[in-house]
Amino acid sequence: MRAVEVTDTGPRLVLNRPLPERGPGEALIRVIRLGICATDLEILKGYRAFRGVLGHEFVGVVEESEDPEWQGQRVVGSINLGCRQCPECIGSGPEHCPRRKVLGIDGKDGAFADYLTLPEANLLPVPESLEDRVAVFAEPLAAALRIREQLPLPPSARVAVVGPGRLGLLIAQVLALAGGAPKVLGRRKESLTLPERLGLETGLASESPSDAFDLVVEATGNEGGLAESLRLVRPKGDLVLKSTLAKRVTVDLTKLVVAEVRVLGSRCGPFEPALRLLEQGAIAVEPLIDGEYPLRQALEALEHAAKSGVRKIQMIP
């Protein structure tokens, strides 16, 4: 099969990689649609020191499975593979298993290939009405929904999402569902055109007053965005961190102590409600798609996705 491997010298498209071997309880999945995520781009910069097949946003069709009910099903899949036996798995889920593997990120070959394997326990069927190009947003939308699981958020809360990119616009739409009015903040006026089209309130982060928001979600993927987010959150407010970065960042944390700001890391979220929202058309995702490439042009697709201002790039094996 074809696959995009992360190597010591960068990404490489391999044309004759053996198909992955299906382990106990796993399904062999033929990939039909892929999404490029900011985490994929950070991995190419050295995040997690991952080596292997990249990618974790996918839609596929089950080709082989121990359970005949999965055979031929169109699926998406949660990306964390825990032992499902330790206290962390039982109490918090496989996302926090100390022995977990993560699809295309840590210890498990990923989705940028013609085929992948995942435990059947990780799979979710895709509703028939959902197009592949929409269903592939299930994973990042689930990550956006995770904030709603972690924080009670009254509609009156003053909320800012810093970073009008791939994930930031999903987060802002999710936070708006409960009747809130999140404000999407960016560095450049041009970056705010799409969120304005989506009906979201916008502004320039640099022009926003300090201590102005009860909740600030940092989704920029850069050091400057983190510093700006910390400036914007009010004393005793909440700062949610969504970015995964390859490099270490330096930021003055004095305000966290003096203003008693609560900091919350937020990662993977629930797939079932994400698929429901996509099926209902409650979250606009197609306007985020800035390009589609065949898998044979994966290197060009990754280069496009890394350009400033580009949101979602998809690939089609």
N, C-alpha and C positions, 0 to 999 in steps of 0.2 A: 504494500500500500504506500501511498504518499503521506508524508508527515513533516511538520515543521519542528525541528529540534533546536533546543538552546545548547550552544557549544561554547567553548572558551573563547572563540573568535566571533561570536554573534549567532544570529539565527541562520539556519540552513534548511533548505527544502530537500528532503530525501525522497527519492522516487521508488525505492525498492525495500522499504523497511518491512520486516515480517509483521503479520497481523498480531495484535496482542493476544495472549493466551487467557482464556476465561477461567477464573478461579472458582472455587466452591461458592455458590450463591450469587455469582455474577452473571451479567448478561453481556453479550457481544452486540454492540450498537453500531449501525451504519450511520455516519454523520451526514446530515443534509443541509444544515445551516449553522454558521458560526458567528460569534461576535467578538470583536477585539476590545479588551478592557484596559483601563489605565494600569491595573496590576500587571497585565502581560507586558506592557511597555517598561514598567519598573523592573520586572524580572530580567529583561534584556539589558538593564543597567546594573544588574547584580543583586537585586532583591532576592532573599532567601537562598542565594547561591545555587539555584535550581539548575539541573541538567536533565534533559529529556524532552518529551513532546510537550509543547506549550498549549495553553488554552483551557478555558473552563466554561465558557458560555456556548451552549450548543442546543440544537434540536436534532434528534436522530430517530431511527427506526430499529427496533429490536430484531436482530437476525437470529440469535441463538439465546436460549434461556432454559434453565431447569424447570421453570414454571410455564406451561403452555399458554397460560392466559396472557403472558407478556409478548408472545410471539407475534411479530408484525405490528406491534403497537408503536405509535409515534410518541416520543417521550422527551422530557427534559430531566435533569438530574441534579440533586443537591451534591455539593462538591467535597464535603468533608467525610472521610472514611475513618470512623472510630472503631474501637474494639467492641463497643456496645455492651461491655460487661463491667467496666471500672466505675467507681463512684461518680467521676466527672461525666461520663457518658450517660449514666442513669439519671443523675441529678440535673445536669446542664446541657446534655446533648453532645454529639460527636464533635462539634466545633471546638470543644475544650478538652478532648481526650489527649493525654500526654503522649500517646503513641499514634496519634492520628496521621493519616496521609491526606493530602489535599490535591484534587485533580488539577494537573497542569501547573502546580505551585510548589508542592512539597512531597516528594517521594512517590508520586503516582503520575504516569504518563497521561497527558491531557487530550484535548479535543481537536487540536489543529491537525487533523488527520482524516483519512477515509473511515477509520474504525477506532473505537475505544471500548474499554470495559468499565463497568460500574456495578456495584452490588445492586441486586434487585430492590433492596430496601431503600436505596437512594432515588429510585425512579418515580416519576409522576407522569401519568398519561396527559397528553395535550388534547384539549377539547377540539372536536372536529372543525368548529367554526373558526379557529385561530389559524391564521396564515403563519408559515414558518418564520417570516421576517419579523413578525410581532411576537411569536412565542419565544424566540431566542432572548427576549428581554426579561424572561422570568427570573433569571438569577440576579441581575442587577436591581430589578424592582424589588425582589425579596430583600436584598440588602438595604434598600431605602425603607422598606416597611419595618425593619428591625428597630428603628428609632421609636416608632409608635409602640412597639412592645416594651421598650426599655423605659420610656418616659411618659407619665401622664401629661397631657398637653391641653389646657383649656383653650377654647377658641379665642379668648381675649389676649392670649400671650403674644408678646411682641417677638417675632421670630425672624431671623435672617439666615439665609443659606449663602455662604460665601463660596463662589465658584459656579458659574453658569455652564458647566460642562456636562459630560455624559451622565454622571451620577447626580450631580447637583440638581439638574432639572427633573429627574425622577423623584428625588427627595422633596423638592419644593411642591410638586404636584401631590405627593402623598400627604404632606403636611397640610395642604389646602383642603383635602377631602373632609376633614372634620370641622369645616367652617372657619378655619383660621385664614390669615392673610400673610403668608410668609413673603418676605422681601428677598429677591435674588440680587446679590451684589457681585459686581465684576470689576475688573481693572480698566476695561475699555468700553466705550459706548457701543461699539460694534458687537461686542459679545452679548449685549442685552437685547438684541433684535429678536431672537427666537423666543426667549422667555416672555417678552412683551406680546408676541404673537400668540403665545399659549395662555394669555390672560393673566400673567403673573405680575405682581408689582416688582419694579426693578430700581436699581440705583448704583452709583459708583461707590465702591467700598471706601475710597479715599475721601469722599465727600460726606460720609455718614458720621454722625457724632459718636464720640466714645461713650461707653456705658449705656448704649441706646436699646439693647435687646435683652429680653428675658432668656432667650435660647438662641445660640449661634451654632450652626452646623458648618464645620470646616470641610469643604469638599474640593479644594483647589489642587491638591497634589503638589504643593510647593511650600517652601519655608516662609515666604512672604505672606502667603495666605493664612498660615497658622498665627503669625504675629498680628495680622490684621483682625483675625477672628477673636483673639484674646483681648484686643483693644475694644472691640465692639460690645462684648458681653458685659452686662451690668453686674455690680457687686451682688454676690449670693445667687448669681444666675448660673445657667448650665451651658457648658461648652462641649459639643459632641464632635469627636474626631473620626473622620471617615477615610482619610487618605492613608495609603500604604506607600512608603518611600524607600528607595534603595539606599539613599545617602542619609547620614546623620544630620540633624538640624540643630541650630543654635537659636534659642529664643529665651528672652527674659521672662522667667516664671514668677517674678515677684508679685504680680497682680493676683496670681492664684492664691497666694497666702494672705495678702493684705485684704483683698476683696472677697475672700472665701468663695471663690468660684469653684463649682463642681465640674470635674472633667470626666467625660464618659467615652470610652472607646466603643465603637459600634462596627460590627462586621457582617456576618452572614445572617439572613433572615428566612422567614417562612415562605415556601413556594406555593402552597395551596391558595392563600389569599392573593398572591401575585398573579397566578393564572386566572383567578376569578375576575380580578380587576381588568386584566387584559381582555378577557372574554367579553366583559361588559362595555369595553371601550372607555372606561373611566380614567385611564391614563393615556395621554397622547405620546406614542413612542415613534411612529413613523417619521414625524418631522425631525427626529434626532439622527436619522440615517443620512450620512454624508457620502456614502459610496458603497458599492458592492464589487467584489472581485471573485474570480474563480480561485480555488485553492492553489492552482499552479502558479498564480501570481501573488502568493502569500507575502513574499518579501516586499513587493511594491505596496501591498495592502498595509503592512506594518509601518512602512515609511510614511504612508499617507496618514495613518492614524496618529502618528507622533507629531504631526504638524500642529502648530498653535491654532487654536480656534476650531479644530476638527472635533466632531463629537463621535458618533458611532459609525464604525466601518465594519461591514459584514463580509463573510466569505461563504462561498457555495462550492463544496466539493464536487 
